[in-house]
Amino acid sequence: MADIARVTLGLTRPGPSNAPKIIFVAKDLDVLEWNGDLVAVGVREKDVEKDEAGHFKNPLLYQLNEALGGLLGEASSEEDFSGKSAQSLVLRVSGLTFKRVGLFGLGQSASSAAAFVGLGEAIAAAAQASRAASLALALAFSEDLSAESKPGIASAIALGIVNGIFDDNRYKSNPKMSLLQSVDVLGLGFGPNMEKKLKYAEYVSSGIVFGKELVNSPANILTPGELAEEVSKIAEKYNDVLSANIFKEEKIIELKMGSYLGVTAAATANPPHFIHLCYKPPGGSVSTKLGLVGKGITFDSGGYNLKAGANSNIETMKNDMGGAAAIFGAAKAIAELKPPGVEIHFVVAACENMISATGMRPSDIVTASNGKTIEVNNTDAEGRLCLADALIYTCKLGVEKIIDLATLTGACITALGPSVAGAFTPNEELAKEVIAAAERSGEKIWRLPMEESYWESMKSGVADMINTGPGQGGAITAALFLKQFVDENVQWMHLDIAGPVWNTKKSVATGFGVSTLVEWVLKNAS
């Protein structure tokens, strides 16, 4: 009966994925010779400066303005378009081979991947609004860029376009499909390296879309078992490099994962599924082993420490598996890219945190698989209990480095706001690696301290530790808790992604973490 209830709750099933299918091609073509719907030009503030006669100083904008009989210059003045970041100006034109031309501001300078991803998202919004099926991408300052930088810039913009165009409408009764089919990259060069970077953007954006779809799926659809099923499908699709092991409750008990089982075993009709996905490179030669661990709470009610009240955000708690979504989105992209020399273990202890007469109570003591005991003083700090056993398991696989990703604390959002993830690690080398990967991907990560003196507040009178400390420094004490379950010889970083995993304004997932993880893995590949 419980199985029937789970399947039919709300009688909802998702429709087909609306994942964008956009073809990106770099062409050696003058903008005015291009034929299509929308010409999108990225500009800095100095690119829209005019001379005393009112003509654009920038050669590309001058050329476009002349072809439009001065319309672009007039409109930019009338609408006070100055090229500031997030500004845009889109005009319907006639007499040319394209229907619309748009200028998109990048601010005073454009040097970061984040800026170019943002440019892509702005262009996508304009393409959606004008129902464009084709667009040409150009930068007014392409002549100022080095040849080496151009493929990476084109890739970042392409990633932003796919991110921006994707609309997860699987649960809408009358879904609208995205129309954009092709993007021609003009003036940034062409050739094998450019093609490789555009293909890279395609693979990574596919992983981001997959991650977004997982997080957006409600808990009556995406149960722990359904999450395991989605991962199994990925493993089957890429069975040349991926394999999956799914452990159910009997095996989890055998592995003595009492910390994980305490959260889920007796409190929900949807049983836990421990997911271990493994990537092995083509050819089999391995020089580095990495672990990626994700928090996979498919719904978090808080348990007996119920999330209650107007600001509890219980209605968004389907996103508490955002860490799992990030690592599995990265796995999908990595399976396409097939980096050599690196073996990767993707590990998630998936479950729900619900309320039951037989569920975990405050003051209960659970025992992790390394024998350490934990007094549960707050059932709403359940994610770290699941991560504890997942980290122990991953260390036993012989990995040299681990990154865990978790929507772990509201304290991290208070500290860094909604757009920045907090990074915690005792290892300087790993910190540099991951922060550099984030900068290359355009995602925002800030390192926070592992203040060891705060561990005193996590001591229990009856067990080895408690699972939550005092209100102050909550993100730090959460990281210190996780550190207890990582082998000293393993380099480890914890990423608290509670803020950036979710777009509060739009109430949808962001896919945060996928890009950074892929960049980090590729840097570690031989």
PABAFI-990322 format. One record per atom (N, C-alpha, C): x, y, z. Coordinates in steps of 0.05 Angstrom, whole numbers, plus 5000, padded with zeros to 4 digits. Layout:
# residues N
XYZ/...
END
This chain:
# residues 526
501649765000/500050005000/501750255000/503950245017/505750485018/506950534990/507750314976/508950344949/506950484931/504350394932/502350514914/501950804921/501950874947/501651154955/503951324944/506451214945/508751374935/508451424905/507651224891/507551244862/505351444853/503151444867/500851594858/500351854872/501951924892/501552164907/501352404888/498952534887/498552754870/498152684841/498452434834/498052344806/499852494786/502152584795/503952744778/506252584768/506752614742/509152504730/510452724712/513052734711/514352944695/513952894665/513753114650/513853094621/516653064611/517053064585/519753044574/521553274581/524153224582/526053434587/526053644565/526353894574/526654114555/529554204552/531354014555/534254084553/534854204526/536154434525/536654564500/538454394481/537854414456/539454274436/540454494416/542554624424/543554854409/546254784396/546454844371/548954794356/550655044356/553055034368/554955254368/557055214347/557455414330/559455394309/561055664307/563655644307/565355884303/565755924273/565256174264/565456234235/567256474230/568556474207/570156704198/568356864179/566757034191/564657174176/564257454187/563857654170/563257924179/560457934190/560058084211/557458104224/555258184204/555858374187/553858464168/553158264146/554758064144/554257854124/552557624136/552157624162/550757404175/547757424170/546557194167/543657174161/542357024184/540457154198/538957014220/537257204235/536657124260/534657274276/535857504293/538057444308/539057634327/542057644327/543157884323/546057934326/546458044354/547957904371/548457984399/551458064402/551858314410/554558424413/555158494442/557158364453/558058434480/559858684479/559358874497/560859124497/561759204525/564059334527/564959454551/564059754551/564359894573/563460174574/565060344553/567660294551/569160454532/568560404503/567360164498/566660104470/564360264459/562760374477/560360534468/560960834468/563460914473/564161194473/563961304444/563261564442/562961684415/564761924413/565361994388/566962224383/565262484383/566462704377/565062964378/562762974358/562962824337/560762824316/558562624323/558862484346/556762294354/557062014342/559461964330/559961694318/561361514339/560561264338/561961074356/564961054348/566661054368/569561024363/570260734357/568660544369/569260264365/568560174336/570460044322/570059974294/567459814288/566959604305/564659434299/562059594304/561859744325/559459904330/559060124309/561260244300/561160434279/560060314253/561060074247/560159924223/557159864225/556259764248/553359694251/551659954250/552560164263/551060404264/550760534236/552860524220/552760624193/550760464176/550760194179/548960024164/546060074172/545660174197/542960224207/542160524205/543760674190/543060954186/543161124211/544861044230/545161194255/543261114277/541560914272/539460834291/540660734318/542860584316/544060474340/545160694358/546360894347/547461114362/545161274375/543061324360/540761474371/539461324394/539061064390/537660914410/539360884436/541960854433/543760834456/543661094472/543461324458/543361584473/540661614486/538461554471/535761584482/535261404506/536361164505/535860974527/538060964548/539961164545/542161194564/543760934567/544260794545/545760554545/548760624545/550160534566/552960614569/554860374571/553660134568/555359894569/555859784597/554359894617/554759794644/553859504646/554959364666/554259084669/551259054673/550258854658/547358784659/545558964642/546659184631/545059344612/544759204586/542559244572/542159144545/540459324529/540859314503/539359484484/538859304459/536359244453/535659074431/533759214412/534459224386/532959374367/531959184344/529459234336/528359094312/529259264288/530459144268/531559284245/530459184219/530759334198/529859244172/531959314151/531859184128/533659234107/536359094109/536658924130/539158774133/538558474133/540558314135/540158024134/539457904161/539158064181/538357974208/536058154218/534458034236/532058174245/532458364268/534358294285/534858454309/537758484315/538558694328/541258734337/541158814366/542858704383/542858764411/545658824421/545859024439/548359074453/548058994482/550058854493/549858744520/552258834536/551758974558/553959104573/555458914591/558158954592/559958794609/561258974630/560659234631/561859404651/564559524641/566159604660/568659744653/570659554640/570759304649/572559114637/571258834637/572358654621/571158384620/573558194620/574058084644/576357904646/575657644660/573457624674/572857384689/570857204674/571156944680/569256754668/566356814677/566056904702/563356974713/562057194696/563657384687/562557604670/561557494643/563057314632/562357214605/559957014607/559856864629/557556684633/555056864636/555257084652/553057274655/552257394629/554157464612/553557564585/551857364569/552657114570/551156914556/548256894566/547956914593/545256894604/543557134595/544757374594/543257604585/542457584555/544257474539/543657434511/541457234508/541457024524/539356814523/536656934530/536557114549/533957244556/532857404533/534657544519/533757704495/532857514473/534257294469/533557094449/530756984455/530256924480/527656814488/525457014483/525957264491/523957474489/523257534460/525257514442/524757564413/524057314397/523957084412/523356824399/525256764376/527856814381/529856764361/530556474359/530756374335/531656104330/534656094324/535756324316/538656334309/539756594319/542256584328/543556834336/546456834329/547557064325/550457094321/551657234345/553857144355/555157254378/557757384370/558157634379/560557784373/561357954397/563858014399/564858194420/566058444407/565258674416/566258924404/569158964408/570358824427/573158854434/574758604428/573858444409/575258194403/578158244395/578758474382/581458524373/583358564397/582258634420/583958674444/584658424459/583358194450/583757944464/585957784452/587357634469/589457454459/588157214445/589557094426/588456864412/588056634431/589756614452/589556394471/587056414488/586156654493/583856694511/581156664497/581056694471/578556704456/576856444458/578056204455/576355964458/575055934486/576556004507/575455984534/573156184538/573556424527/571456634529/568956544514/569256434490/566956344475/565556114489/567155944502/565955714517/564355814541/565356014556/563956124579/561256254570/561356404548/558856524538/556856314529/557856104515/556155884507/554755754531/556355714552/555255594576/553055764588/553456024588/551456214598/548956214581/549256184554/546956184536/545255944542/546455704545/544855464550/543555484577/545055574598/543955614624/541555794624/541856014609/539756214608/537256134592/537655974572/535455894554/533855664566/535055504584/533755274595/531455354613/529155234607/526755284624/525655004631/525754934656/524854674665/521854674667/520554584646/517554594645/516254324646/517754124656/516753854656/514153814672/513654004690/511253974708/509054174700/509254294677/507254484668/505354344648/502754414649/500754284633/500954364604/502054604599/502354704571/505154814567/507154634566/509954734565/510654864538/512255074540/513255204516/516155124512/516655024488/519354934482/521055174473/523655164480/525455374472/525955354441/526155584428/526355594399/529255604389/531055704406/533855744397/535155484389/536155474365/537355234354/540255264347/541055504340/543855534330/545055794340/547655784346/549156024353/551756024337/552156234322/554656264306/556456464321/558856374327/560756544341/562556684320/562356944320/563757104299/566057264311/568357274297/570457454305/572257354328/571857114337/573457004358/575256784349/575556754323/577256544312/575756284309/577156084297/575855824292/578155614291/577355364288/579355154287/578954954309/580754754310/580354524329/580154604358/581754804367/581654874396/579055014402/578055184385/575455314389/573255104389/573354914370/571254704369/571254534395/573654484405/573954324429/572654474453/573154734455/572054884478/569054924475/568054944451/565054964448/563754694454/565154474447/564054214454/564154174485/566254274497/566454264526/564054404539/563454644529/561154794540/558554624537/558254494514/555954324509/555654104530/557953964536/557853744555/557353844584/558754064591/558354164619/555554274623/554454414603/551754514605/549754294607/550254074593/548553834595/548453724623/550853724636/550953644664/549553834683/549754094677/548354294694/545354254691/544354214667/541454174662/540553934677/542053714676/541353474691/541153524721/543153674732/543153744760/540753914767/540054104750/537754284755/535154114755/534953934737/532453764736/532153594761/534353494771/534253334796/533253504819/534453744822/533653914845/530854024842/530054094818/527354204813/525153994818/525853734815/523753534818/522753514847/520153514852/519153514879/519553244892/519253244919/519853004934/517852784930/515452844920/513652624913/514352484887/516252604873/517252474848/520152364853/521852544863/524652464866/525152354895/524352104899/524951974924/527951874924/528951784946/531751664945/531951444924/529951274922/529951064902/529951164874/528451384869/528351494842/530951634835/532251754854/534851874850/536851654842/536751434856/538551204850/537951104822/535451104814/534651014787/535751194765/535651464770/536651654751/539651624748/541151564770/543951524768/544651264753/543051064758/543450804744/543050844714/541151014706/540751074677/543251204665/544451394680/546851524671/549151324668/549351144687/551450944686/551050754662/548650684656/548050514633/548650654607/547950914606/548451064581/551451084575/553051124596/555851154592/557350914604/556450674598/557550444610/560450374602/561450524583/564350484576/566150604597/565150794613/566850924633/565550934661/562850894663/561450914688/560350644697/560350604723/558950374735/557650464761/555450344768/553950424792/553450194811/553850244837/553050054858/551050194875/548750074879/546550194895/546150004919/546550104943/546149944968/543550014981/541949804987/539449855002/539949795031/537749805047/538049815076/539549585088/539149345077/540549105088/543549135086/544549225063/547349265058/548449505075/546749715078/547549945094/547949865124/546249685133/546549575161/549149415162/549649255142/552049085141/554549265143/554449495130/556749685130/556849845155/554949805174/554949935200/554750235198/553150335179/552850625175/550550725193/551050715219/548950785239/548251085239/550151255232/549651535231/547551605209/548051485186/546251515162/543551385168/543551145179/541050995184/539351135205/540651275224/539151415244/537251615233/538051745211/536351955199/533951835185/534251605173/532251515153/530951245158/532251065172/531350785171/528550745180/527750885202/525150825214/523151055211/523851265196/522251505197/520751565171/521051395150/519851465125/519051215110/516951235093/516151015076/517950975052/519651185047/521451175024/524251095035/525050845030/527550745043/530050885032/532250875047/534750995038/536050835015/537550974999/539150854978/541950974979/543950814984/546750904984/547850864955/548651084943/549351084915/552451124911/553650944897/556550964891/556850934861/557451154848/557951164819/560951194815/562051034797/564951034793/565651094763/567451284759/568551334733/571351224730/571851064710/574450964703/575151044675/577551154670/578151264643/578451054622/577951124597/578450934575/581450854575/581950604571/584750514571/585550404598/584250494620/584550374646/586850484663/588850624651/591150714666/590250944685/590850914711/590051114731/592451214747/592751474749/594951584765/593851734789/591251814789/590051964811/587251854816/586551834842/583851754851/582551984866/580152064858/578752284870/576052184881/575152324902/572452264912/570752514912/568252494903/566352714905/563952604920/563352734942/561152654960/559052874961/556552794958/554352984957/552252924978/551253134990/548953105009/546453044992/544952834999/542752754983/540152714998/539352925013/536852915028/534653005008/533052814998/531052884978/528753054988/528253045015/526553235028/527253255057/527453495068/528253535096/526053685111/524553535126/522453665143/523653775168/526153695175/527353765200/527153555221/525353355216/524853155236/523453275260/523953165284/522553275308/523253565313/525653655305/526253935305/525154055279/522554045278/521054105253/521654395243/522054415217/522254675204/519454805205/519054995223/516455115226/516655415225/514455545217/514355835216/514855945188/514356205185/514456335159/517156325146/519356335162/522056345151/523556085152/522055865155/523455605158/524355495131/523055595109/523755505082/523255215077/521355095092/520854815088/519854755060/518554955047/517454905021/519654884999/522054955006/524354934986/526054694992/525354525012/527154325021/527454085003/526154084979/526953894959/529753944949/530754194953/533454264943/535654164962/534954014983/536953925002/538653694991/538153624966/539953434953/541553574931/541853834934/543353994914/546253904911/547453804933/550253704931/550353454914/548453274918/548253024902/547853094873/546053284868/545553364840/548053474826/549553634841/552053744830/554053524822/554453324840/556453124833/555452944811/552852884809/551952714788/551752874761/551253134762/551353294738/554253304728/556153324746/558953324739/559653044727/558652834738/559152564728/558252534699/555952644693/554952634666/556752774646/557653014654/559553164637/562153024634/563152914656/565752774656/565652524638/563352394639/563052154622/563152224593/562352464585/562552554558/565452634551/566752774570/569452884565/571552664566/571052464583/572952234586/575852314591/576252454614/579052534620/580752284626/583252284617/584952054622/586352054649/587151824659/588851794681/587651854709/585051894710/583751964735/581351774740/581251664764/578951504773/577351674793/574751674790/573051854807/570751694819/570451724845/568251594859/566251804868/563751784859/561551964866/559751824886/559651934910/558351784932/556151954945/553751844948/551551974961/549951784979/549551865004/547851725022/545051855021/543351755002/540851884997/538651795016/537051985025/534751915042/532952155046/530852125060/529052345069/529452385099/528852625108/528852685137/525952755145/524552555155/521652585160/521052535190/518552555197/517652515224/516052255227/516652105248/515251845252/515351775281/513551605290/513551515318/516051355323/517251245302/519751085305/522151225296/521851485290/524151635279/526051735300/528251845291/530351945309/529352185326/530152175352/529252385371/531652545380/531252795387/533452945400/534352805425/536952775428/538452635450/539052355443/537952245421/538751975412/541751975406/543051735409/545851715402/546151515379/547551595358/547951425335/550951365332/551551135320/554351055317/555151035288/557051195280/558051205252/559650955246/560150905220/561550655212/564450645220/565550865230/568350855241/568250815271/565850775283/565650725311/565150965328/565451205317/564951455332/562051485338/561451585363/558651615371/557851915371/555351965364/554352235360/551752265375/551652455394/549152525407/547652725390/545252645382/543652815363/542153025380/543253265381/541853475396/539953635378/540053575352/538253715333/537753535309/535253445305/534753265283/534653415256/534753675257/534853835232/537753885223/539653765237/542453765228/543053475218/541353375200/541553095192/543453055169/543853255153/545553225129/548353135136/549453255158/552153185166/552352895177/550152795187/550052515197/550352325173/548952385151/549152215127/551952245114/552952495113/555552545101/557752405117/557452385143/559552245159/560051965149/558051805145/558451535136/559251525106/558351725091/559151735062/562151805060/563151985077/565952055077/567751825086/566851675107/568351445116/568551235094/566351185081/566250985059/568151075036/568151335029/569751435006/572651415013/573451475038/576251455045/577351175042/575650975047/576450695045/576950605016/576050774997/576450704968/579250764958/580850884976/583650944968/583951204953/582051384956/582251644942/584351824955/585552004939/587552184950/586352454958/584152524945/582852784950/579852744950/578452894968/575552884969/574553174970/572453224954/570853464958/568053374965/566953484987/564053434992/562553684987/560153664976/558353894971/555753844985/554854045000/552454015016/551054285020/548354275019/546754495027/546554465058/548654545072/548954455099/547954655120/548554915117/547855095139/546655365129/544655455144/543755735140/545755935148/547555855166/549656035176/551456115153/551955945134/553656015111/552256225093/549656195090/548156405075/548356665089/548056665116/548256915131/550957045128/553056875127/555856985124/556457085096/555556935076/556556995048/554257075029/551757065039/549557145021/548756905003/546956954985/545756744969/547356644945/549456794938/550856734912/553556604915/554556584940/557356494944/557356244962/558856044954/559255804970/561555834989/561355715012/563555725032/565255475029/567955515028/569855295026/571355265051/571655015061/573054955085/574954725080/577554775086/579554555083/581954625099/583254425111/585854465124/588154455105/587654405080/589754355060/590054595041/592354725042/592854965025/592854904996/594154684988/594354604960/591554554948/589854414962/587154354952/585554604951/585854784970/584455044970/585055194944/587655204937/588455354913/587255224888/587354954887/586254804864/583354864860/581754844881/578854874878/577955164872/579255354886/578555634882/579355714853/581555614843/582355674815/580355544796/579455304802/577455174785/574855334784/574055444808/571655604809/571955854793/574255984794/574756224778/574556164748/575655934740/575555864711/572655804703/571055714721/568355624714/566355854716/567056074731/565156294734/563456264759/563956064776/562456024801/563956154824/562456244844/563556404866/563856234891/566356214900/567056064925/568956234942/568456234968/570156394986/571056205009/573656215014/574656035035/574156155063/573155995081/572656065109/574455905127/574955995151/576855865169/575855615182/577755425186/577155185202/578255255230/576755395246/577555485272/577355255292/579655125297/579654875313/578654915342/579055165353/578155205380/575155185383/573655215361/570755195362/569854905367/571654715364/570854435367/570054375396/571054525415/570354485443/567354495447/566054665431/563154695434/561554465423/562954275409/561654045397/562053785414/563153815438/563553585456/560953515469/560453255472/558153145486/558853045514/556953055532/557452945559/557252645559/555852525539/555352235540/556252085515/557052235494/558052105469/560552245460/561652165437/564152295428/563652585419/561252645410/560752915400/557752955398/556953215395/554153275388/554153355359/551753375347/551753425318/551353725311/550653895331/550654185326/551754325350/553054555344/554254715365/552454955370/553555165383/552055415388/551355555363/549755765365/548755905342/550956045326/553056155340/555156295326/557056095312/557956175288/559956005274/558855745265/556255725259/555055465253/556155325228/557055485208/558155365184/560855245190/562355375209/565055275216/564855015232/563055015252/562754775269/561754535253/560054595232/559154375215/561454255200/563254425190/565654325175/567454175194/567754275219/569454125238/568253855245/565653835246/564253585250/564953385228/564753465203/565353295180/568253205180/570053375190/572953315190/573553065207/571753005226/572152775244/571952515229/570952515205/570352275190/572052245165/574152405163/575952405140/578652315150/579852125135/582552025142/584552255140/586552255158/588552475158/590252485133/590552245120/592252245096/590752315070/588152385073/586552465049/586252765050/586852895027/586353185025/583253215021/582153405037/579253425037/578353715038/576253765023/574854035024/571853995027/570654155044/567754165046/566754425033/564854405015/563554635003/560654655013/560154865027/557354925036/555955085015/554154965000/552955084977/549955154982/549355195008/546555245016/545355495001/547055694997/545955934984/545755914953/548055864939/547955884910/546655654896/545755444909/544455224896/541655294886/540555514897/537755574892/537355864885/535855914863/535056184855/532456264869/532656414890/530256474906/528256644891/529156824874/527256994858/525556834839/526856634826/525356474806/524356214817/525156144842/524455894855/525255644838/527655654828/528755424812/531655384819/532655144812/535455074817/537255224799/539755254807/541855394791/543755204778/544054954788/546054774777/548854834788/548954984810/551555074821/553254824828/555854854823/557754654830/558754474808/557054424788/557754244766/560254354752/560254604744/562454714728/565154704743/565054774769/567454774785/568554494788/566854304793/567754024796/569053914770/567853974747/568953884722/571754004717/571954264722/574554404719/576654284737/575854224762/577754114781/578653834773/576753664764/577453394755/579353404731/578853574712/580553594688/583353684696/583553864715/586253954724/587753724737/586353534750/587653314763/588053074744/586953084720/587252874701/590052894688/591152674679/593752674667/593652744638/
END
